Amino acid sequence: MIDDAAQGAPHMLLVGISELTADLLRCHERANQGEQITVTTKGRVLVTIAAPVDRKLMAQQRLRELAETATIDLFDRMMVAQAITDLINVFFGLKR
């Protein structure tokens, strides 16, 4: 039914449109397990099916990665200090 992609890429499957329609449930299950399924017709790629991406989780992971390598230079510190000062002044009505 489904063949592994010729390039040997892990978790990528190649399936013809007729096989997809004949075995849609199995393709759906495999996609939800993390495999990408490339659907073709007459040797031409139509679509790639994959499980939905959890954007919130991806953003959290990216923030953790950035936090490990982030640095704050003097200019950044001055900008943060000025922003805090401005917020305090606005809060206490000293500046509008």
C-alpha positions as CSV (number, residue, x, y, z in Angstrom):
1,M,0.0,0.0,0.0
2,I,2.4,2.7,1.2
3,D,6.1,2.8,0.2
4,D,8.9,4.6,2.0
5,A,10.1,7.6,0.1
6,A,12.8,6.7,-2.4
7,Q,15.2,9.3,-0.9
8,G,15.3,7.3,2.4
9,A,14.1,10.2,4.5
10,P,12.8,8.9,7.8
11,H,9.1,9.2,8.6
12,M,8.2,10.1,5.0
13,L,5.9,7.9,2.9
14,L,5.0,8.1,-0.7
15,V,1.5,7.0,-1.7
16,G,-0.5,7.2,-4.9
17,I,-3.9,8.9,-4.8
18,S,-5.8,5.7,-5.5
19,E,-4.0,4.0,-2.5
20,L,-4.8,7.0,-0.3
21,T,-8.5,6.7,-1.1
22,A,-8.5,3.0,-0.6
23,D,-6.8,3.1,2.8
24,L,-7.5,6.6,4.1
25,L,-7.9,5.6,7.8
26,R,-4.4,3.9,7.9
27,C,-2.8,7.0,6.2
28,H,-4.6,9.2,8.8
29,E,-3.3,7.1,11.7
30,R,0.3,7.1,10.3
31,A,0.2,10.9,9.8
32,N,-1.0,11.3,13.4
33,Q,2.0,9.2,14.6
34,G,4.3,11.8,13.1
35,E,4.9,10.4,9.6
36,Q,4.6,12.6,6.6
37,I,2.7,11.2,3.7
38,T,3.3,12.5,0.2
39,V,0.4,11.9,-2.2
40,T,1.1,11.6,-5.9
41,T,-0.7,11.1,-9.1
42,K,1.0,10.1,-12.3
43,G,4.3,10.7,-10.6
44,R,3.4,14.3,-9.7
45,V,3.2,15.4,-6.0
46,L,-0.3,16.6,-5.1
47,V,0.0,17.2,-1.3
48,T,1.9,16.2,1.8
49,I,-0.2,15.1,4.8
50,A,1.2,15.5,8.3
51,A,-0.1,15.8,11.8
52,P,-1.0,19.3,13.0
53,V,1.8,21.4,14.5
54,D,1.4,22.5,18.1
55,R,2.5,26.1,17.6
56,K,2.3,27.0,21.3
57,L,4.7,24.1,22.2
58,M,7.0,25.0,19.4
59,A,7.1,28.7,20.5
60,Q,7.9,27.6,24.1
61,Q,10.7,25.4,22.9
62,R,12.1,28.2,20.8
63,L,12.0,30.6,23.7
64,R,13.9,28.1,25.9
65,E,16.5,27.8,23.2
66,L,16.9,31.5,22.9
67,A,17.1,32.0,26.6
68,E,20.1,29.7,26.7
69,T,22.1,31.9,24.4
70,A,20.6,35.3,24.9
71,T,22.8,38.2,26.1
72,I,21.9,41.7,27.1
73,D,24.4,44.4,26.2
74,L,24.6,47.8,27.8
75,F,22.3,49.4,25.2
76,D,19.6,46.8,25.9
77,R,20.0,47.5,29.7
78,M,19.6,51.2,29.1
79,M,16.5,50.7,27.0
80,V,14.9,48.5,29.7
81,A,15.8,51.0,32.4
82,Q,14.2,53.8,30.4
83,A,11.1,51.8,29.7
84,I,10.7,51.0,33.4
85,T,11.2,54.6,34.3
86,D,8.6,55.7,31.8
87,L,6.1,53.1,33.1
88,I,6.6,54.3,36.7
89,N,6.2,57.9,35.7
90,V,3.0,57.2,33.8
91,F,1.7,55.1,36.6
92,F,2.2,57.8,39.2
93,G,1.0,60.5,36.8
94,L,4.4,62.3,36.6
95,K,4.6,62.1,32.8
96,R,2.0,61.7,30.0
